[in-house]
Amino acid sequence: MNFAARVPTVGVTDLNDGDFLLDVREDDEWQAGHAEGALHIPISDFVARYGELTEATPQDGRVHVICRSGGRSAQVTMYLVQQGIDAVNVDGGMQVWAAAGRPVITDAGAPGHVL
């Protein structure tokens, strides 16, 4: 069975404003541009910083995990599901997010881009 087929997935167009978004890209990718309001925990730091996610997750809220194209976020999604968290992978990641016309910003609030 294909690993990706078992990962709960949602499309960018299915996301609503206010959905909880976890960005697992590395620092340089985040700084180039990210979704407004997303929580940033790079996959390389994820296990060590897992507590930050559990504190930030809305009660009974779904975690939408995003990376550049969907590979790293699929790994984190599967980890979260194994921990009993309602998590879904954002199909196509930030590349599809930007292509769909969703805003990409820098930490300063200026327009950003996806690396």
Buried (B, 14 or more C-beta within 10 A) or exposed (E): EEEEEEBBBBEBEEBEEEBBBBBBBBEEBBBBBBBEEBBBBBBEBBEEEBEBBEEEBEEEEBBBBBBBBBEBBBBBBBBBBEEEBEBBBBBBBBBBBBEEEBEBBBEEEEEBEBB
